[in-house]
Amino acid sequence: MPILALLTLTVMVIALIDAITRRDDQVKHMPKFVWVFFIVLLPLIGSILWFTLGREYEQRSTPMTFGDPRRWQKTPDPSPAPHPHDARSTEQQIADLEREMHLADLEEQVRRRRADGGAAG
């Protein structure tokens, strides 16, 4: 018998936390305070009815947050934006890369000469 009482208490506490933390637009059929009163008055039946009839289930990618209502706002999709298609051919891309490598080599030579000239002068 104590196991049934502990189970009922656990289900009631979970139902109360869920009912209290739900936004008003996620509660169906009755106001939130009526559901809370019903869960406290009839713990097992009220909790079962809350989970079956009283709350609105929605598909969420993130778990529900507690506390600060600003956390309830939907966050932008973290998936990266598609990259634009490069219309250049492979040969053109290779030629551009070779030019960039050549320019990087030239810039490195200029830096070395400036460093050598500054140290010698």
N, C-alpha and C positions, 0 to 999 in steps of 0.2 A: 504493500500500500504506500509506503513512503516514496517508492520509485515513481508512482503515478503522480503524487503530489509534487515531487521535484520536477518531473517532466512538464506538468501543467504550469508551474511557476516559471520554468525556463521559456516555454512557448509564450506565456503572457508577457514576460519582460521583452522578448524579441519583438513581439507584436506591438507593444507600447513604444519601443524605440523606433520601430519602423513607422508607426502611425504619426508620432510626434515630429519626426524629421522629414516626413513627406511634405512637398509643396501642396498648397490648397488645390491646384489644378490637377494633381495626381490622386486625389481622393474622390471616390465615386459614391453615389447614392445618398450619403448623409454628410453633414459637416464634420470636420476633423474632431472637434471636441466631443461630439456625440459618439464617434467611434472609440475614442479614448475612454469615455465613461462606460461604454458597452463592454470594452475589453476588461476594465477593472471590475465591473459588476458581475460579469459571467466570464471568468478567465479562459476556460477551454473553448467554449462555444463562441465567445466573442473573438478570440484569437483566430479560430478556424474561419469564421465568417469574414474577418478582416482580410486574411490572406486569399480567400476565394472570391469575395465580392467587393470589398472596400477599397482596395488599392488598384491603381492602374499600372500594369506592367508595360515597360517600354524597352526597346533594344538600346542598350548603352554600351559604348566602347570603354567607358571609364566607370569605375564604381561610384556610387553616390557618396558625396562628401558631407561631413557634419560641420556645423558652425557657420562660418562666414558665407552669406548668400552669394557673394561674388564668385565663389567657387562653383556655383550651380550653372553659371553661364557656360554655354558651349564654347569650346576652344576651337580655333581654326584647325583644319585638317593638316596634320604634320607631313603628309606625303609630299615629296618634292614635285615642283612644276615640271612638266615635260620639256625637254630640251628641244630647241628648234633644230630641224634637220639641216645638216650641212650639205649644201648643193655642190660643193667642190668635189672633183674626182680625187681618187687616192693619190695620183701622181702630183696633183696640185697641192694637196695637203702635205705630202713629203717635201716638195720644193719649198713650201712656206716654212716648214720646220727646219730645213737646212739653212734657210736665210736667217731665221731666228737664232740658230746655233752660231752661225757666222758672226752675226751682230753681237751676240753675247761674248764670243771670243775677242772681237775687236774692243769691246768695252772693257774687258778684263785686261787687255794689253795696255789700253790707255790708263787705267787705274794703276797698273804696275809701273808704267813709265813716270806717272806723276809722283807715285810714292818713292821711286828711286831718285827722281830729280829733286824732290823735296828733301830727302835724306842726305844727298850729296851736296846740295847747295847751301 
